[in-house]
Amino acid sequence: MALTLRVVGGLSSDEIARAFLLPRATVQARITRAKKTLAAARVPFEVPPAADRTERLGSVLSVVYLIFTEGSTASAGEDWIRTDLAREAIRLARVLERLVPDEPEASGLLALLELTAARFPARTGPGGEPVLLADQDRRRWDAGAIRRGRAALARAAGAGRGLGPYGLQAAIAEQHDTAPSVDATDWDRIVVLYEALGRVAPSPVVELNRAVAVSMASGPAAALEIVDDLAAREVLTGTYLLPSVRGELLTRLGRRVEARTELELAARLCGNERERGVLEAKAAALDGPS
């Protein structure tokens, strides 16, 4: 418990509220109740036994990753990137790695955050509008963050226990960060890494991301089979993720009417104003005869 409390304690109630999309008053009330409960139960604040740390560490890593994810691509609001949350998550990840230097997933998480944040300077235009990966000026990427991320990934791999879910995602991010362009990216390697990630941490989102990589490595038709399978299983319903990817694949296949329907659905489901605008623009570009 001590590790969890120490890490989460680095955030103010305002920062926690923003990270979890809760009203500030709700977060403050929950913190107050938690403090009273802990005091009444006389819960000791101590470092947990070694046998308990791995399980507890996983929860802490998940919280830090959640904070960063909300900062990297805000789920709602006007801003696409919330650098305050992302920077706080990176700071916490650095603290964690120092606290548990023998845990490769702590290094893997830090690597993932650094390598992802390295692209922040080129991910938005002058007005805050999203700039997609293919259109980014890679000269603006943060070379220092890339170096730090690759070093953390090397530490994770050097533990000799194999890369975990965060380490594998960091390895994928490394492929993007070290490629000179989208076309020159080693998409076959990324597909293999997503397949490995799907074995150690299976989820519909991993499968959807693998489909995107497959579309770049083998073409949109092969990727559409994966996406259609996800749709048939009725996973990722209620989110914009699946229809946005399906719309892109259908566009590349020349199926404009279907693509426009999917992109319009994705736009309606998207909570972030900036990203919704991108989806609406893509749908509008498909107006006209198919």
C-alpha positions as CSV (number, residue, x, y, z in Angstrom):
1,M,0.0,0.0,0.0
2,A,2.8,2.4,0.8
3,L,4.1,2.4,-2.8
4,T,0.7,3.1,-4.2
5,L,0.0,5.9,-1.8
6,R,3.4,7.5,-2.3
7,V,2.9,7.5,-6.1
8,V,-0.7,8.7,-6.2
9,G,0.1,11.2,-3.5
10,G,2.2,13.1,-6.0
11,L,-0.9,14.4,-7.7
12,S,-3.1,17.2,-6.4
13,S,-6.9,16.7,-6.2
14,D,-7.2,18.9,-9.3
15,E,-4.8,16.7,-11.3
16,I,-6.5,13.5,-10.2
17,A,-9.9,15.0,-11.2
18,R,-8.6,15.8,-14.7
19,A,-7.0,12.4,-15.1
20,F,-10.1,10.5,-14.3
21,L,-12.7,13.0,-15.7
22,L,-14.3,13.5,-12.3
23,P,-15.5,16.8,-10.7
24,R,-13.0,18.2,-8.3
25,A,-15.4,18.1,-5.3
26,T,-16.0,14.4,-5.9
27,V,-12.3,13.6,-5.8
28,Q,-11.7,15.7,-2.7
29,A,-14.6,14.0,-1.0
30,R,-13.3,10.6,-1.9
31,I,-9.8,11.4,-0.6
32,T,-11.2,12.7,2.6
33,R,-13.3,9.6,3.1
34,A,-10.3,7.4,2.3
35,K,-8.1,9.2,4.9
36,K,-10.8,8.8,7.6
37,T,-11.2,5.1,6.8
38,L,-7.5,4.5,6.9
39,A,-7.2,6.4,10.2
40,A,-10.1,4.6,11.8
41,A,-8.7,1.2,10.7
42,R,-5.2,2.2,11.9
43,V,-3.7,1.0,8.6
44,P,0.1,1.1,8.9
45,F,2.0,2.9,6.2
46,E,4.9,0.5,5.4
47,V,6.7,-1.0,2.5
48,P,4.7,-4.1,1.5
49,P,6.4,-7.6,1.6
50,A,8.4,-8.5,-1.5
51,A,5.8,-11.2,-2.3
52,D,3.1,-8.6,-2.5
53,R,4.9,-5.9,-4.5
54,T,4.6,-7.4,-8.0
55,E,0.8,-7.5,-7.8
56,R,0.6,-4.0,-6.3
57,L,3.1,-2.6,-8.7
58,G,0.9,-3.7,-11.6
59,S,-1.9,-1.5,-10.3
60,V,0.4,1.5,-9.8
61,L,1.8,1.1,-13.3
62,S,-1.8,1.0,-14.7
63,V,-2.7,4.2,-13.0
64,V,0.4,6.0,-14.3
65,Y,-0.3,4.7,-17.7
66,L,-3.9,5.9,-17.5
67,I,-2.8,9.4,-16.5
68,F,-0.4,9.5,-19.4
69,T,-2.9,8.1,-21.9
70,E,-5.4,10.9,-21.0
71,G,-2.6,13.4,-21.4
72,S,-1.4,11.9,-24.7
73,T,-4.9,11.8,-26.3
74,A,-7.5,13.6,-24.2
75,S,-10.8,11.7,-24.2
76,A,-12.9,14.9,-24.1
77,G,-12.5,18.6,-24.3
78,E,-11.0,21.1,-26.7
79,D,-7.3,20.1,-26.4
80,W,-6.0,17.0,-28.1
81,I,-2.9,16.7,-25.9
82,R,-2.8,17.6,-22.2
83,T,1.0,17.9,-21.6
84,D,0.5,18.6,-17.8
85,L,-0.9,15.1,-17.3
86,A,1.6,13.5,-19.6
87,R,4.6,15.2,-17.9
88,E,3.3,14.2,-14.5
89,A,2.9,10.6,-15.6
90,I,6.5,10.6,-16.9
91,R,7.8,12.0,-13.6
92,L,5.9,9.3,-11.7
93,A,7.3,6.6,-14.0
94,R,10.8,7.8,-13.3
95,V,10.2,7.7,-9.6
96,L,8.8,4.2,-9.9
97,E,11.8,2.9,-11.9
98,R,14.1,4.2,-9.2
99,L,12.1,2.6,-6.4
100,V,11.9,-0.8,-8.1
101,P,15.0,-1.0,-10.4
102,D,14.8,-4.8,-10.6
103,E,11.2,-4.7,-12.2
104,P,11.6,-4.5,-16.0
105,E,8.0,-3.4,-16.5
106,A,8.7,-0.2,-14.6
107,S,11.5,0.5,-17.1
108,G,9.2,-0.6,-19.9
109,L,6.5,1.8,-18.9
110,L,9.0,4.7,-18.7
111,A,10.3,3.8,-22.1
112,L,6.8,3.8,-23.6
113,L,6.0,7.2,-22.1
114,E,9.2,8.8,-23.2
115,L,9.1,7.4,-26.7
116,T,5.4,8.4,-27.1
117,A,5.9,11.9,-25.7
118,A,8.9,12.4,-28.0
119,R,6.4,13.0,-30.8
120,F,4.3,15.6,-29.0
121,P,6.1,18.6,-30.5
122,A,4.9,17.6,-34.0
123,R,1.5,16.2,-33.1
124,T,-0.3,19.5,-33.2
125,G,-0.4,22.4,-35.6
126,P,-0.2,26.2,-34.8
127,G,-3.8,26.2,-33.8
128,G,-3.7,23.1,-31.7
129,E,-5.2,20.9,-34.5
130,P,-4.1,17.3,-34.7
131,V,-1.3,16.4,-37.1
132,L,-1.4,12.8,-38.1
133,L,1.8,10.6,-38.1
134,A,2.3,10.7,-41.8
135,D,2.2,14.5,-41.9
136,Q,4.4,15.2,-38.9
137,D,7.8,16.9,-39.3
138,R,10.0,14.3,-37.7
139,R,12.8,16.9,-37.2
140,R,10.6,18.4,-34.5
141,W,10.5,15.1,-32.5
142,D,12.3,15.3,-29.1
143,A,15.6,13.5,-29.7
144,G,16.4,13.6,-26.0
145,A,13.2,11.8,-25.1
146,I,13.9,9.2,-27.8
147,R,17.3,8.6,-26.3
148,R,15.9,8.3,-22.8
149,G,13.1,6.0,-24.0
150,R,15.5,3.7,-25.8
151,A,17.8,3.5,-22.8
152,A,14.9,2.6,-20.6
153,L,13.8,0.0,-23.1
154,A,17.3,-1.5,-23.1
155,R,17.2,-1.7,-19.3
156,A,13.9,-3.6,-19.5
157,A,15.2,-6.0,-22.1
158,G,18.5,-6.4,-20.2
159,A,16.7,-7.9,-17.2
160,G,16.6,-11.1,-19.2
161,R,12.9,-11.9,-18.3
162,G,11.4,-11.0,-21.7
163,L,9.5,-7.8,-22.4
164,G,6.1,-7.4,-20.7
165,P,3.1,-5.5,-22.1
166,Y,4.6,-2.0,-21.5
167,G,8.0,-3.1,-22.8
168,L,6.4,-4.5,-26.0
169,Q,4.4,-1.3,-26.6
170,A,7.7,0.6,-26.0
171,A,9.4,-1.5,-28.7
172,I,6.6,-0.6,-31.1
173,A,7.0,3.1,-30.3
174,E,10.7,2.7,-30.9
175,Q,10.1,1.4,-34.4
176,H,8.0,4.6,-35.1
177,D,10.5,6.9,-33.5
178,T,13.6,5.6,-35.3
179,A,12.0,5.3,-38.8
180,P,12.7,8.1,-41.3
181,S,9.2,8.1,-42.6
182,V,5.9,6.2,-42.4
183,D,6.6,4.3,-45.6
184,A,10.1,3.3,-44.4
185,T,8.8,2.0,-41.0
186,D,9.4,-1.7,-40.4
187,W,5.7,-2.6,-40.4
188,D,6.4,-6.3,-40.5
189,R,8.3,-6.0,-37.2
190,I,5.5,-4.0,-35.7
191,V,3.0,-6.7,-36.7
192,V,5.2,-9.3,-34.9
193,L,5.4,-7.1,-31.8
194,Y,1.6,-6.7,-31.7
195,E,1.2,-10.4,-32.1
196,A,3.5,-10.9,-29.1
197,L,1.5,-8.2,-27.2
198,G,-1.7,-10.0,-28.0
199,R,-0.4,-13.2,-26.4
200,V,0.8,-11.6,-23.1
201,A,-2.0,-9.0,-22.9
202,P,-4.9,-9.9,-25.2
203,S,-7.5,-7.2,-25.8
204,P,-9.7,-5.9,-28.6
205,V,-7.7,-2.7,-28.7
206,V,-4.4,-4.6,-29.3
207,E,-6.1,-6.5,-32.1
208,L,-7.4,-3.2,-33.6
209,N,-3.9,-1.7,-33.5
210,R,-2.5,-4.9,-35.0
211,A,-5.0,-4.5,-37.9
212,V,-3.6,-1.0,-38.5
213,A,-0.1,-2.4,-38.7
214,V,-1.2,-5.2,-41.0
215,S,-2.8,-2.7,-43.3
216,M,0.6,-1.0,-43.7
217,A,2.5,-4.3,-44.1
218,S,0.1,-6.3,-46.2
219,G,-2.6,-4.0,-47.4
220,P,-6.1,-2.8,-46.2
221,A,-8.0,-6.0,-47.3
222,A,-6.1,-8.2,-44.9
223,A,-6.6,-5.7,-42.1
224,L,-10.3,-5.3,-42.8
225,E,-10.8,-9.0,-42.1
226,I,-9.4,-8.5,-38.6
227,V,-11.6,-5.4,-38.0
228,D,-14.7,-7.1,-39.4
229,D,-14.1,-10.0,-37.0
230,L,-13.9,-7.6,-34.1
231,A,-17.2,-6.0,-35.3
232,A,-18.8,-9.4,-35.6
233,R,-17.8,-10.2,-32.0
234,E,-19.4,-6.8,-30.9
235,V,-16.4,-5.6,-29.0
236,L,-15.4,-2.0,-28.8
237,T,-19.0,-1.0,-29.2
238,G,-19.8,2.5,-28.2
239,T,-16.3,3.8,-28.9
240,Y,-15.1,5.7,-32.0
241,L,-12.0,3.5,-32.3
242,L,-13.4,0.6,-34.5
243,P,-15.4,2.7,-36.9
244,S,-12.6,5.2,-37.4
245,V,-10.1,2.4,-38.4
246,R,-12.8,0.6,-40.5
247,G,-13.5,3.9,-42.2
248,E,-9.8,4.4,-43.1
249,L,-9.5,0.9,-44.5
250,L,-12.7,1.2,-46.6
251,T,-11.4,4.5,-47.9
252,R,-8.2,2.9,-49.0
253,L,-10.2,0.1,-50.7
254,G,-12.3,2.7,-52.6
255,R,-15.5,1.9,-50.8
256,R,-16.3,5.5,-50.3
257,V,-20.0,5.3,-49.2
258,E,-19.3,2.7,-46.6
259,A,-16.2,4.6,-45.5
260,R,-18.1,7.8,-45.0
261,T,-20.8,6.1,-42.9
262,E,-18.1,4.6,-40.6
263,L,-16.2,7.9,-40.3
264,E,-19.4,9.8,-39.5
265,L,-20.3,7.2,-36.8
266,A,-16.8,7.6,-35.4
267,A,-17.1,11.4,-35.3
268,R,-20.4,11.1,-33.4
269,L,-18.9,8.8,-30.8
270,C,-15.7,10.8,-30.4
271,G,-15.6,12.9,-27.2
272,N,-12.6,15.1,-28.1
273,E,-13.4,18.1,-30.2
274,R,-10.1,18.2,-32.1
275,E,-10.2,14.6,-33.1
276,R,-13.8,14.8,-33.9
277,G,-13.0,17.6,-36.4
278,V,-10.4,15.4,-38.1
279,L,-12.9,12.5,-38.5
280,E,-15.6,14.9,-39.8
281,A,-13.1,16.3,-42.3
282,K,-12.2,12.9,-43.6
283,A,-15.9,12.0,-44.0
284,A,-16.6,15.2,-45.8
285,A,-13.8,14.6,-48.2
286,L,-15.6,11.5,-49.3
287,D,-18.7,13.3,-50.4
288,G,-19.7,12.7,-54.0
289,P,-20.0,9.7,-56.2
290,S,-18.3,6.5,-55.1
